Amino acid sequence: MSEVISEMIEPGTYIEVRSEGLIGVGGISTGNLGVVGTANRGPVGTAVILGSLGEAIDTFGSYDRFPGTAEAPALTLVRTLEQVFKGGGSTVYAVRVANLAADAQMKSMTWSVNAAASALLFTLTATSPGTWANAIAAAFTAATSAKPAELTLTLGRLKESFTGADAGALFDAIKDGSRLVVPTGLAATSRGTAVAAVVAASGADLGGPDGVAATTTELAAGLAVLATQPVNIVVAGGFDAKTGAGTMLAHLEETENDGRERIAVMGASSDVPATLAADDVSKASNPRFVLVAPGILADDAARAGEANKQVKLPAAYAAALVAGRLATLAPHISLTNKDVAADGLTREYTRAERKNLLGNRVLVLNKSFGFRVLKGNSTDTGAFKQISVRRIVDYAKAGVRVGSNPYIGRLNNSRVRAALKATLDGFLSGMVLDEMLVGYTLDVSATRAQEINGQAIVTMTLMPTFSIDFIKVIMNLS
C-alpha cells in the first residue's frame, strides 16, 4: 500500500508515513579536479575519470619531449596530470582535446588483414586517433594443418595474442578481446577465407597528427564537457592566463549559474613581475580564479636515460601542482604556507618582487623550507581574497541544495518547513563542528502569499572561518 493516503473508500486501516524528519545532507565532494589538454591517445571530447598517473598513461599515452616545436608544441594533458597527481590529486576528470581544424587529416593507425594475393579481408583500426598506435608491432603467423593463424600485437609491455582458423574466427577473437584495435569491414562471404598476411599502414597513412596546436576554441570545447561533471577545481593544461583567462572565466560564470560552482587555477604567461602584471593580472579579477607564478622544474619522462632530464615548465604546470595540493585540503584549510612537491622553481623572487606580486593578487610559490605557497589568495579584490573562504561558501551552497531539493513538491506548511529547517540546521551545525563556520543564523518561513506561490523562504547568515595570514607580535620590555 502507498505510504501517502490518496483515497479511503474500502474500509480498512490506512497508514501515511511522513519521512521529512529523516532527510539529511549526504557527502559533498570538495576535491574533484577537471583537466583539459592535448594527448596522442584516448577519446577526444570525453571526460574520463582517473585515479592515478598510471591510469592516465594507459588512457592517454605518454607525453612527448618538452617543449616541442612552434608548429607542434608538446602534449599537455598527461604532463599536467603528472603534476596534479604529484600535488596530491586523487579524483580527476580528464578531457582530451584536439585542434582538428589545424590537423584536418588527423586519423587512427590501421592494419590491413589480407587473404592470398593481397586481397583485403578486413581492417584493424587503433582505438583512438593519434600517433600513439604507430608504435604497435603486429606479428602474424599463418595457419597450418597443425595450428590456427595467430596475430600478436605489442605496445611496450602490453601484449595481445589472438588465434583463429580463418578470417571469421580471427575477426571475432580480436573484436572480443583487444584493447588496442577494433576490426571492421569483414564481409559475410569472407568469414571462411584463410588469412595470409597483416600489413601495417605506412608513410602518409600512419596515425596522427595529434591535434596538439590547441587554441581557446578547443579549450572551450573541453571545458564544456566538464561543465556537467562534479568538478570542484579546474586546470587548463598548457594554457596561461594571458591566453585562456577569458575562456576560463566564461566557464566559471556558466557553471556557477548552473549550480556547479568551481575554482580555476591557471598559470601566468611569464615569470617577470612587470610582464605578468600587464599580461595576466589584467585579464582576471574573480573570486574563483587563482593565478600562479612562477614556473617549476620537473623531470621529463621523455628524456629518460639522458644526463640532464630536468626541464623548465611554465607556470601552467605549476598551477596543476597547486591544484592537486588544493584538492587534498578541506574547504576551510588555507593554502597559505602549504608545501608543494616541486623539484625547483624557474625563478626565485626577491622580497620586493614578492610584495609586488602579492599586491597584484598572484599566488606566489616561494622557496622556504622546501617550496611553499606564500599566500593562498584568489585574484578577487573583495570578500573572497582567501581561497578557503570561497570554498567554504561553495560547500555551504552545495549542502543547502542537497538538503533542500528533497523537499521540492512536499507540503508547504509549518511542519514541513520545520523539517527543512532541521535538515539545514544539522548541516550547518556540522560545518561549525568542522570549523568551517564560526557561527550562523537560520530561519525558514513563508507568508500565506508565498505559500500560494509555492515558495518557502530560507534566510541564513553565515560566519565563515578565516585563516591566519599574518601574526603581529608586540613585545613590551620592562
Order of alpha helices (4+ residues) and beta strands (2+ residues): beta-beta-alpha-alpha-beta-beta-beta-beta-beta-beta-alpha-beta-beta-alpha-beta-alpha-beta-alpha-beta-beta-beta-alpha-beta-alpha-beta-beta-alpha-alpha-beta-alpha-beta
